[in-house]
């Protein structure tokens, strides 16, 4: 069942980008941040908003967690609840690989061997409180923060930045973060 799911993810991303080979180019299309301290970047990130992939539609309380292993692999856990905080919990575990070791800002994420998809850190607060992950074709984006809520002013600045680099910000959807105390 899990194998079928990964095949579906891979095919959907691949087929939506069949005519756009820029997905596999480096940062010529989208500029990454100058440098990422991987140790600081590890840990939990709440997904504040995104242009969702098909698996992320109706996601609630989405969290992306990173753990760097001694061999340099970034073990990732992406979890969310489908539809509401009481919905079915979904968990996915892709692996991340640093593609550009000078900046550590360009990764490849592997949902299914041997295929690796681009993951570009295009915005990162100096205190690592929020980040923006871009996709070269601009069909996907993830705005994430260390806290489940983001100040509206900050969020709007991020949207402005995304618009300036060619994203259709009307496609960006907030991800509900509804945590009981």
PyMOL CGO cylinders between C-alpha atoms (Angstrom):
from pymol import cmd
from pymol.cgo import CYLINDER

trace = [
    CYLINDER, 0.00, 0.00, 0.00, 2.79, 2.43, 0.93, 0.3, 1, 1, 1, 1, 1, 1,
    CYLINDER, 2.79, 2.43, 0.93, 4.68, 1.50, -2.24, 0.3, 1, 1, 1, 1, 1, 1,
    CYLINDER, 4.68, 1.50, -2.24, 1.59, 2.28, -4.35, 0.3, 1, 1, 1, 1, 1, 1,
    CYLINDER, 1.59, 2.28, -4.35, 1.26, 5.63, -2.62, 0.3, 1, 1, 1, 1, 1, 1,
    CYLINDER, 1.26, 5.63, -2.62, 4.85, 6.59, -3.42, 0.3, 1, 1, 1, 1, 1, 1,
    CYLINDER, 4.85, 6.59, -3.42, 4.37, 5.55, -7.04, 0.3, 1, 1, 1, 1, 1, 1,
    CYLINDER, 4.37, 5.55, -7.04, 1.29, 7.78, -7.24, 0.3, 1, 1, 1, 1, 1, 1,
    CYLINDER, 1.29, 7.78, -7.24, 3.18, 10.76, -5.74, 0.3, 1, 1, 1, 1, 1, 1,
    CYLINDER, 3.18, 10.76, -5.74, 6.08, 10.31, -8.10, 0.3, 1, 1, 1, 1, 1, 1,
    CYLINDER, 6.08, 10.31, -8.10, 3.86, 9.93, -11.16, 0.3, 1, 1, 1, 1, 1, 1,
    CYLINDER, 3.86, 9.93, -11.16, 1.71, 12.92, -10.30, 0.3, 1, 1, 1, 1, 1, 1,
    CYLINDER, 1.71, 12.92, -10.30, 4.67, 15.24, -9.80, 0.3, 1, 1, 1, 1, 1, 1,
    CYLINDER, 4.67, 15.24, -9.80, 6.44, 13.86, -12.86, 0.3, 1, 1, 1, 1, 1, 1,
    CYLINDER, 6.44, 13.86, -12.86, 3.39, 14.05, -15.12, 0.3, 1, 1, 1, 1, 1, 1,
    CYLINDER, 3.39, 14.05, -15.12, 2.48, 17.58, -14.05, 0.3, 1, 1, 1, 1, 1, 1,
    CYLINDER, 2.48, 17.58, -14.05, 5.98, 18.62, -15.04, 0.3, 1, 1, 1, 1, 1, 1,
    CYLINDER, 5.98, 18.62, -15.04, 6.51, 16.57, -18.22, 0.3, 1, 1, 1, 1, 1, 1,
    CYLINDER, 6.51, 16.57, -18.22, 7.11, 19.63, -20.39, 0.3, 1, 1, 1, 1, 1, 1,
    CYLINDER, 7.11, 19.63, -20.39, 9.07, 21.54, -17.76, 0.3, 1, 1, 1, 1, 1, 1,
    CYLINDER, 9.07, 21.54, -17.76, 12.57, 20.17, -17.43, 0.3, 1, 1, 1, 1, 1, 1,
    CYLINDER, 12.57, 20.17, -17.43, 13.54, 23.15, -15.23, 0.3, 1, 1, 1, 1, 1, 1,
    CYLINDER, 13.54, 23.15, -15.23, 12.52, 21.02, -12.24, 0.3, 1, 1, 1, 1, 1, 1,
    CYLINDER, 12.52, 21.02, -12.24, 15.83, 19.26, -12.47, 0.3, 1, 1, 1, 1, 1, 1,
    CYLINDER, 15.83, 19.26, -12.47, 18.04, 22.27, -13.06, 0.3, 1, 1, 1, 1, 1, 1,
    CYLINDER, 18.04, 22.27, -13.06, 19.99, 23.86, -10.28, 0.3, 1, 1, 1, 1, 1, 1,
    CYLINDER, 19.99, 23.86, -10.28, 19.27, 27.32, -8.89, 0.3, 1, 1, 1, 1, 1, 1,
    CYLINDER, 19.27, 27.32, -8.89, 19.34, 29.08, -12.30, 0.3, 1, 1, 1, 1, 1, 1,
    CYLINDER, 19.34, 29.08, -12.30, 15.58, 29.53, -12.09, 0.3, 1, 1, 1, 1, 1, 1,
    CYLINDER, 15.58, 29.53, -12.09, 15.09, 30.24, -8.37, 0.3, 1, 1, 1, 1, 1, 1,
    CYLINDER, 15.09, 30.24, -8.37, 17.71, 31.73, -6.05, 0.3, 1, 1, 1, 1, 1, 1,
    CYLINDER, 17.71, 31.73, -6.05, 18.31, 29.98, -2.74, 0.3, 1, 1, 1, 1, 1, 1,
    CYLINDER, 18.31, 29.98, -2.74, 19.51, 31.56, 0.48, 0.3, 1, 1, 1, 1, 1, 1,
    CYLINDER, 19.51, 31.56, 0.48, 23.28, 32.02, 0.81, 0.3, 1, 1, 1, 1, 1, 1,
    CYLINDER, 23.28, 32.02, 0.81, 23.82, 29.43, 3.53, 0.3, 1, 1, 1, 1, 1, 1,
    CYLINDER, 23.82, 29.43, 3.53, 21.89, 27.02, 5.77, 0.3, 1, 1, 1, 1, 1, 1,
    CYLINDER, 21.89, 27.02, 5.77, 23.34, 25.76, 9.06, 0.3, 1, 1, 1, 1, 1, 1,
    CYLINDER, 23.34, 25.76, 9.06, 21.97, 22.22, 8.87, 0.3, 1, 1, 1, 1, 1, 1,
    CYLINDER, 21.97, 22.22, 8.87, 22.12, 21.65, 12.64, 0.3, 1, 1, 1, 1, 1, 1,
    CYLINDER, 22.12, 21.65, 12.64, 19.98, 24.76, 13.25, 0.3, 1, 1, 1, 1, 1, 1,
    CYLINDER, 19.98, 24.76, 13.25, 17.59, 23.79, 10.46, 0.3, 1, 1, 1, 1, 1, 1,
    CYLINDER, 17.59, 23.79, 10.46, 16.83, 20.35, 11.90, 0.3, 1, 1, 1, 1, 1, 1,
    CYLINDER, 16.83, 20.35, 11.90, 13.73, 19.81, 14.01, 0.3, 1, 1, 1, 1, 1, 1,
    CYLINDER, 13.73, 19.81, 14.01, 10.04, 20.53, 13.63, 0.3, 1, 1, 1, 1, 1, 1,
    CYLINDER, 10.04, 20.53, 13.63, 8.53, 22.99, 11.16, 0.3, 1, 1, 1, 1, 1, 1,
    CYLINDER, 8.53, 22.99, 11.16, 4.80, 23.77, 11.09, 0.3, 1, 1, 1, 1, 1, 1,
    CYLINDER, 4.80, 23.77, 11.09, 3.45, 24.11, 7.57, 0.3, 1, 1, 1, 1, 1, 1,
    CYLINDER, 3.45, 24.11, 7.57, 1.76, 27.53, 7.59, 0.3, 1, 1, 1, 1, 1, 1,
    CYLINDER, 1.76, 27.53, 7.59, 0.77, 27.60, 3.92, 0.3, 1, 1, 1, 1, 1, 1,
    CYLINDER, 0.77, 27.60, 3.92, 1.53, 25.89, 0.63, 0.3, 1, 1, 1, 1, 1, 1,
    CYLINDER, 1.53, 25.89, 0.63, 0.54, 25.21, -2.91, 0.3, 1, 1, 1, 1, 1, 1,
    CYLINDER, 0.54, 25.21, -2.91, -0.45, 21.68, -2.00, 0.3, 1, 1, 1, 1, 1, 1,
    CYLINDER, -0.45, 21.68, -2.00, 0.46, 18.48, -3.74, 0.3, 1, 1, 1, 1, 1, 1,
    CYLINDER, 0.46, 18.48, -3.74, -2.49, 16.13, -4.09, 0.3, 1, 1, 1, 1, 1, 1,
    CYLINDER, -2.49, 16.13, -4.09, -1.66, 14.36, -0.80, 0.3, 1, 1, 1, 1, 1, 1,
    CYLINDER, -1.66, 14.36, -0.80, -1.67, 17.66, 1.12, 0.3, 1, 1, 1, 1, 1, 1,
    CYLINDER, -1.67, 17.66, 1.12, -5.16, 18.77, 0.10, 0.3, 1, 1, 1, 1, 1, 1,
    CYLINDER, -5.16, 18.77, 0.10, -7.30, 19.21, 3.24, 0.3, 1, 1, 1, 1, 1, 1,
    CYLINDER, -7.30, 19.21, 3.24, -4.30, 18.73, 5.53, 0.3, 1, 1, 1, 1, 1, 1,
    CYLINDER, -4.30, 18.73, 5.53, -4.59, 20.06, 9.08, 0.3, 1, 1, 1, 1, 1, 1,
    CYLINDER, -4.59, 20.06, 9.08, -1.81, 20.39, 11.67, 0.3, 1, 1, 1, 1, 1, 1,
    CYLINDER, -1.81, 20.39, 11.67, 0.87, 19.59, 9.09, 0.3, 1, 1, 1, 1, 1, 1,
    CYLINDER, 0.87, 19.59, 9.09, 4.40, 19.29, 10.46, 0.3, 1, 1, 1, 1, 1, 1,
    CYLINDER, 4.40, 19.29, 10.46, 7.65, 18.57, 8.62, 0.3, 1, 1, 1, 1, 1, 1,
    CYLINDER, 7.65, 18.57, 8.62, 10.43, 17.23, 10.88, 0.3, 1, 1, 1, 1, 1, 1,
    CYLINDER, 10.43, 17.23, 10.88, 14.07, 16.85, 9.93, 0.3, 1, 1, 1, 1, 1, 1,
    CYLINDER, 14.07, 16.85, 9.93, 16.82, 14.83, 11.57, 0.3, 1, 1, 1, 1, 1, 1,
    CYLINDER, 16.82, 14.83, 11.57, 20.37, 14.80, 10.19, 0.3, 1, 1, 1, 1, 1, 1,
    CYLINDER, 20.37, 14.80, 10.19, 22.13, 11.45, 10.43, 0.3, 1, 1, 1, 1, 1, 1,
    CYLINDER, 22.13, 11.45, 10.43, 25.88, 10.94, 10.64, 0.3, 1, 1, 1, 1, 1, 1,
    CYLINDER, 25.88, 10.94, 10.64, 25.96, 9.83, 6.98, 0.3, 1, 1, 1, 1, 1, 1,
    CYLINDER, 25.96, 9.83, 6.98, 24.48, 13.17, 5.86, 0.3, 1, 1, 1, 1, 1, 1,
    CYLINDER, 24.48, 13.17, 5.86, 20.99, 11.87, 5.07, 0.3, 1, 1, 1, 1, 1, 1,
    CYLINDER, 20.99, 11.87, 5.07, 18.17, 14.08, 6.31, 0.3, 1, 1, 1, 1, 1, 1,
    CYLINDER, 18.17, 14.08, 6.31, 15.51, 11.77, 7.70, 0.3, 1, 1, 1, 1, 1, 1,
    CYLINDER, 15.51, 11.77, 7.70, 12.20, 13.49, 7.22, 0.3, 1, 1, 1, 1, 1, 1,
    CYLINDER, 12.20, 13.49, 7.22, 8.82, 12.88, 8.77, 0.3, 1, 1, 1, 1, 1, 1,
    CYLINDER, 8.82, 12.88, 8.77, 5.86, 14.68, 7.24, 0.3, 1, 1, 1, 1, 1, 1,
    CYLINDER, 5.86, 14.68, 7.24, 2.66, 14.25, 9.23, 0.3, 1, 1, 1, 1, 1, 1,
    CYLINDER, 2.66, 14.25, 9.23, -0.82, 15.78, 9.19, 0.3, 1, 1, 1, 1, 1, 1,
    CYLINDER, -0.82, 15.78, 9.19, -4.45, 15.04, 9.91, 0.3, 1, 1, 1, 1, 1, 1,
    CYLINDER, -4.45, 15.04, 9.91, -6.83, 14.69, 6.99, 0.3, 1, 1, 1, 1, 1, 1,
    CYLINDER, -6.83, 14.69, 6.99, -9.65, 17.25, 7.07, 0.3, 1, 1, 1, 1, 1, 1,
    CYLINDER, -9.65, 17.25, 7.07, -9.53, 18.20, 10.76, 0.3, 1, 1, 1, 1, 1, 1,
    CYLINDER, -9.53, 18.20, 10.76, -7.50, 17.63, 13.94, 0.3, 1, 1, 1, 1, 1, 1,
    CYLINDER, -7.50, 17.63, 13.94, -9.73, 14.60, 14.55, 0.3, 1, 1, 1, 1, 1, 1,
    CYLINDER, -9.73, 14.60, 14.55, -9.19, 13.21, 11.05, 0.3, 1, 1, 1, 1, 1, 1,
    CYLINDER, -9.19, 13.21, 11.05, -7.04, 10.29, 10.01, 0.3, 1, 1, 1, 1, 1, 1,
    CYLINDER, -7.04, 10.29, 10.01, -3.35, 10.87, 10.75, 0.3, 1, 1, 1, 1, 1, 1,
    CYLINDER, -3.35, 10.87, 10.75, -1.08, 10.53, 7.73, 0.3, 1, 1, 1, 1, 1, 1,
    CYLINDER, -1.08, 10.53, 7.73, 2.69, 10.07, 8.04, 0.3, 1, 1, 1, 1, 1, 1,
    CYLINDER, 2.69, 10.07, 8.04, 5.26, 10.02, 5.23, 0.3, 1, 1, 1, 1, 1, 1,
    CYLINDER, 5.26, 10.02, 5.23, 9.01, 9.52, 5.56, 0.3, 1, 1, 1, 1, 1, 1,
    CYLINDER, 9.01, 9.52, 5.56, 10.99, 10.76, 2.57, 0.3, 1, 1, 1, 1, 1, 1,
    CYLINDER, 10.99, 10.76, 2.57, 14.77, 11.17, 2.76, 0.3, 1, 1, 1, 1, 1, 1,
    CYLINDER, 14.77, 11.17, 2.76, 16.58, 14.41, 2.06, 0.3, 1, 1, 1, 1, 1, 1,
    CYLINDER, 16.58, 14.41, 2.06, 20.01, 14.79, 0.47, 0.3, 1, 1, 1, 1, 1, 1,
    CYLINDER, 20.01, 14.79, 0.47, 22.01, 18.00, 0.38, 0.3, 1, 1, 1, 1, 1, 1,
    CYLINDER, 22.01, 18.00, 0.38, 22.63, 18.68, -3.30, 0.3, 1, 1, 1, 1, 1, 1,
    CYLINDER, 22.63, 18.68, -3.30, 24.61, 21.92, -2.99, 0.3, 1, 1, 1, 1, 1, 1,
    CYLINDER, 24.61, 21.92, -2.99, 27.09, 21.45, -0.13, 0.3, 1, 1, 1, 1, 1, 1,
    CYLINDER, 27.09, 21.45, -0.13, 28.47, 25.00, -0.42, 0.3, 1, 1, 1, 1, 1, 1,
    CYLINDER, 28.47, 25.00, -0.42, 25.18, 26.55, 0.67, 0.3, 1, 1, 1, 1, 1, 1,
    CYLINDER, 25.18, 26.55, 0.67, 23.24, 23.54, 2.06, 0.3, 1, 1, 1, 1, 1, 1,
    CYLINDER, 23.24, 23.54, 2.06, 20.20, 25.35, 0.63, 0.3, 1, 1, 1, 1, 1, 1,
    CYLINDER, 20.20, 25.35, 0.63, 19.49, 23.01, -2.25, 0.3, 1, 1, 1, 1, 1, 1,
    CYLINDER, 19.49, 23.01, -2.25, 18.32, 19.51, -1.40, 0.3, 1, 1, 1, 1, 1, 1,
    CYLINDER, 18.32, 19.51, -1.40, 16.79, 16.58, -3.19, 0.3, 1, 1, 1, 1, 1, 1,
    CYLINDER, 16.79, 16.58, -3.19, 13.91, 14.74, -1.53, 0.3, 1, 1, 1, 1, 1, 1,
    CYLINDER, 13.91, 14.74, -1.53, 13.43, 11.06, -2.23, 0.3, 1, 1, 1, 1, 1, 1,
    CYLINDER, 13.43, 11.06, -2.23, 9.97, 9.59, -1.76, 0.3, 1, 1, 1, 1, 1, 1,
    CYLINDER, 9.97, 9.59, -1.76, 10.75, 6.55, -3.89, 0.3, 1, 1, 1, 1, 1, 1,
    CYLINDER, 10.75, 6.55, -3.89, 14.17, 5.21, -4.87, 0.3, 1, 1, 1, 1, 1, 1,
    CYLINDER, 14.17, 5.21, -4.87, 15.88, 6.21, -7.14, 0.3, 1, 1, 1, 1, 1, 1,
    CYLINDER, 15.88, 6.21, -7.14, 13.90, 9.39, -7.87, 0.3, 1, 1, 1, 1, 1, 1,
    CYLINDER, 13.90, 9.39, -7.87, 14.87, 12.63, -6.11, 0.3, 1, 1, 1, 1, 1, 1,
    CYLINDER, 14.87, 12.63, -6.11, 12.92, 15.88, -6.42, 0.3, 1, 1, 1, 1, 1, 1,
    CYLINDER, 12.92, 15.88, -6.42, 14.31, 19.41, -5.94, 0.3, 1, 1, 1, 1, 1, 1,
    CYLINDER, 14.31, 19.41, -5.94, 13.80, 21.20, -2.61, 0.3, 1, 1, 1, 1, 1, 1,
    CYLINDER, 13.80, 21.20, -2.61, 15.10, 24.78, -2.56, 0.3, 1, 1, 1, 1, 1, 1,
    CYLINDER, 15.10, 24.78, -2.56, 15.38, 26.85, 0.60, 0.3, 1, 1, 1, 1, 1, 1,
    CYLINDER, 15.38, 26.85, 0.60, 14.58, 30.27, -0.87, 0.3, 1, 1, 1, 1, 1, 1,
    CYLINDER, 14.58, 30.27, -0.87, 13.91, 32.19, 2.33, 0.3, 1, 1, 1, 1, 1, 1,
    CYLINDER, 13.91, 32.19, 2.33, 15.15, 31.62, 5.87, 0.3, 1, 1, 1, 1, 1, 1,
    CYLINDER, 15.15, 31.62, 5.87, 14.94, 33.95, 8.84, 0.3, 1, 1, 1, 1, 1, 1,
    CYLINDER, 14.94, 33.95, 8.84, 18.32, 34.59, 10.49, 0.3, 1, 1, 1, 1, 1, 1,
    CYLINDER, 18.32, 34.59, 10.49, 17.03, 33.10, 13.75, 0.3, 1, 1, 1, 1, 1, 1,
    CYLINDER, 17.03, 33.10, 13.75, 15.57, 30.09, 11.87, 0.3, 1, 1, 1, 1, 1, 1,
    CYLINDER, 15.57, 30.09, 11.87, 12.03, 30.92, 13.00, 0.3, 1, 1, 1, 1, 1, 1,
    CYLINDER, 12.03, 30.92, 13.00, 10.53, 30.59, 9.50, 0.3, 1, 1, 1, 1, 1, 1,
    CYLINDER, 10.53, 30.59, 9.50, 11.53, 29.26, 6.10, 0.3, 1, 1, 1, 1, 1, 1,
    CYLINDER, 11.53, 29.26, 6.10, 10.17, 29.08, 2.56, 0.3, 1, 1, 1, 1, 1, 1,
    CYLINDER, 10.17, 29.08, 2.56, 10.78, 26.05, 0.35, 0.3, 1, 1, 1, 1, 1, 1,
    CYLINDER, 10.78, 26.05, 0.35, 10.46, 26.54, -3.38, 0.3, 1, 1, 1, 1, 1, 1,
    CYLINDER, 10.46, 26.54, -3.38, 10.11, 24.19, -6.30, 0.3, 1, 1, 1, 1, 1, 1,
    CYLINDER, 10.11, 24.19, -6.30, 11.84, 25.21, -9.57, 0.3, 1, 1, 1, 1, 1, 1,
    CYLINDER, 11.84, 25.21, -9.57, 8.71, 25.13, -11.75, 0.3, 1, 1, 1, 1, 1, 1,
    CYLINDER, 8.71, 25.13, -11.75, 6.88, 27.26, -9.12, 0.3, 1, 1, 1, 1, 1, 1,
    CYLINDER, 6.88, 27.26, -9.12, 4.05, 24.71, -9.03, 0.3, 1, 1, 1, 1, 1, 1,
    CYLINDER, 4.05, 24.71, -9.03, 4.66, 24.07, -5.33, 0.3, 1, 1, 1, 1, 1, 1,
    CYLINDER, 4.66, 24.07, -5.33, 5.81, 26.09, -2.34, 0.3, 1, 1, 1, 1, 1, 1,
    CYLINDER, 5.81, 26.09, -2.34, 5.84, 25.59, 1.41, 0.3, 1, 1, 1, 1, 1, 1,
    CYLINDER, 5.84, 25.59, 1.41, 5.88, 28.34, 4.03, 0.3, 1, 1, 1, 1, 1, 1,
    CYLINDER, 5.88, 28.34, 4.03, 6.92, 26.88, 7.38, 0.3, 1, 1, 1, 1, 1, 1,
    CYLINDER, 6.92, 26.88, 7.38, 7.61, 28.17, 10.87, 0.3, 1, 1, 1, 1, 1, 1,
    CYLINDER, 7.61, 28.17, 10.87, 8.79, 26.89, 14.23, 0.3, 1, 1, 1, 1, 1, 1,
    CYLINDER, 8.79, 26.89, 14.23, 5.47, 27.97, 15.75, 0.3, 1, 1, 1, 1, 1, 1,
    CYLINDER, 5.47, 27.97, 15.75, 2.03, 26.91, 14.51, 0.3, 1, 1, 1, 1, 1, 1,
    CYLINDER, 2.03, 26.91, 14.51, 1.00, 30.52, 13.85, 0.3, 1, 1, 1, 1, 1, 1,
    CYLINDER, 1.00, 30.52, 13.85, 2.74, 33.25, 11.87, 0.3, 1, 1, 1, 1, 1, 1,
    CYLINDER, 2.74, 33.25, 11.87, 2.33, 36.99, 12.24, 0.3, 1, 1, 1, 1, 1, 1,
    CYLINDER, 2.33, 36.99, 12.24, 0.14, 38.25, 9.38, 0.3, 1, 1, 1, 1, 1, 1,
    CYLINDER, 0.14, 38.25, 9.38, 2.61, 41.01, 8.49, 0.3, 1, 1, 1, 1, 1, 1,
    CYLINDER, 2.61, 41.01, 8.49, 5.42, 38.44, 8.04, 0.3, 1, 1, 1, 1, 1, 1,
    CYLINDER, 5.42, 38.44, 8.04, 3.13, 36.15, 6.04, 0.3, 1, 1, 1, 1, 1, 1,
    CYLINDER, 3.13, 36.15, 6.04, 2.17, 38.97, 3.67, 0.3, 1, 1, 1, 1, 1, 1,
    CYLINDER, 2.17, 38.97, 3.67, 5.84, 39.92, 3.14, 0.3, 1, 1, 1, 1, 1, 1,
    CYLINDER, 5.84, 39.92, 3.14, 6.58, 36.32, 2.21, 0.3, 1, 1, 1, 1, 1, 1,
    CYLINDER, 6.58, 36.32, 2.21, 3.69, 36.34, -0.27, 0.3, 1, 1, 1, 1, 1, 1,
    CYLINDER, 3.69, 36.34, -0.27, 5.03, 39.58, -1.78, 0.3, 1, 1, 1, 1, 1, 1,
    CYLINDER, 5.03, 39.58, -1.78, 8.47, 37.98, -2.18, 0.3, 1, 1, 1, 1, 1, 1,
    CYLINDER, 8.47, 37.98, -2.18, 6.95, 34.89, -3.81, 0.3, 1, 1, 1, 1, 1, 1,
    CYLINDER, 6.95, 34.89, -3.81, 4.94, 37.04, -6.20, 0.3, 1, 1, 1, 1, 1, 1,
    CYLINDER, 4.94, 37.04, -6.20, 8.11, 38.93, -7.21, 0.3, 1, 1, 1, 1, 1, 1,
    CYLINDER, 8.11, 38.93, -7.21, 9.84, 35.70, -8.24, 0.3, 1, 1, 1, 1, 1, 1,
    CYLINDER, 9.84, 35.70, -8.24, 6.89, 34.53, -10.31, 0.3, 1, 1, 1, 1, 1, 1,
    CYLINDER, 6.89, 34.53, -10.31, 4.66, 32.50, -8.04, 0.3, 1, 1, 1, 1, 1, 1,
    CYLINDER, 4.66, 32.50, -8.04, 0.90, 32.70, -8.54, 0.3, 1, 1, 1, 1, 1, 1,
    CYLINDER, 0.90, 32.70, -8.54, 0.10, 33.54, -4.93, 0.3, 1, 1, 1, 1, 1, 1,
    CYLINDER, 0.10, 33.54, -4.93, -3.62, 32.99, -5.50, 0.3, 1, 1, 1, 1, 1, 1,
    CYLINDER, -3.62, 32.99, -5.50, -2.78, 29.25, -5.43, 0.3, 1, 1, 1, 1, 1, 1,
    CYLINDER, -2.78, 29.25, -5.43, -1.20, 29.43, -1.96, 0.3, 1, 1, 1, 1, 1, 1,
    CYLINDER, -1.20, 29.43, -1.96, -3.46, 28.06, 0.76, 0.3, 1, 1, 1, 1, 1, 1,
    CYLINDER, -3.46, 28.06, 0.76, -3.11, 28.41, 4.51, 0.3, 1, 1, 1, 1, 1, 1,
    CYLINDER, -3.11, 28.41, 4.51, -2.84, 25.11, 6.33, 0.3, 1, 1, 1, 1, 1, 1,
    CYLINDER, -2.84, 25.11, 6.33, -5.04, 25.03, 9.45, 0.3, 1, 1, 1, 1, 1, 1,
    CYLINDER, -5.04, 25.03, 9.45, -2.96, 24.67, 12.61, 0.3, 1, 1, 1, 1, 1, 1,
    CYLINDER, -2.96, 24.67, 12.61, -5.52, 23.88, 15.29, 0.3, 1, 1, 1, 1, 1, 1,
    CYLINDER, -5.52, 23.88, 15.29, -3.81, 22.58, 18.39, 0.3, 1, 1, 1, 1, 1, 1,
    CYLINDER, -3.81, 22.58, 18.39, -5.66, 22.04, 21.67, 0.3, 1, 1, 1, 1, 1, 1,
    CYLINDER, -5.66, 22.04, 21.67, -3.93, 23.36, 24.75, 0.3, 1, 1, 1, 1, 1, 1,
]
cmd.load_cgo(trace, "trace")
